[in-house]
Amino acid sequence: MADVLLATILTALGLIVLITTILAGANKPIPDQGPSLRAPLIAGGAMTLAGILYWSLILG
C-alpha cells in the first residue's frame, strides 16, 4: 500500500511542478527577464519520470 502511495505522490508532485513551471514561463513578457526555469523543469520531469517508472515496477 505504501508503494502505491509513494508512486502516486511522486507522479502528482512532478506533474504539478512541471505544469506550474510551464505556466510561469508563459507569463514572462521578455525571455531574458527573471530567473531561469531550467532547474524546475528538470526537477519536475525527473519526479514525474521516477513516479511513472515506480508505477511500472509496482504493476510488473
Residue pairs with C-beta under 8 A, 6 or more apart in sequence:
3 54
3 58
4 58
6 54
7 51
7 54
7 55
7 58
8 51
9 51
10 47
10 48
10 50
10 51
10 54
11 47
11 48
11 51
11 52
11 55
12 51
13 47
13 51
14 44
14 45
14 46
14 47
14 48
14 49
14 50
14 51
15 44
15 48
16 44
17 40
17 43
17 44
17 47
18 41
18 44
18 45
18 48
21 37
21 40
21 41
21 44
22 41
24 37
25 37
28 34
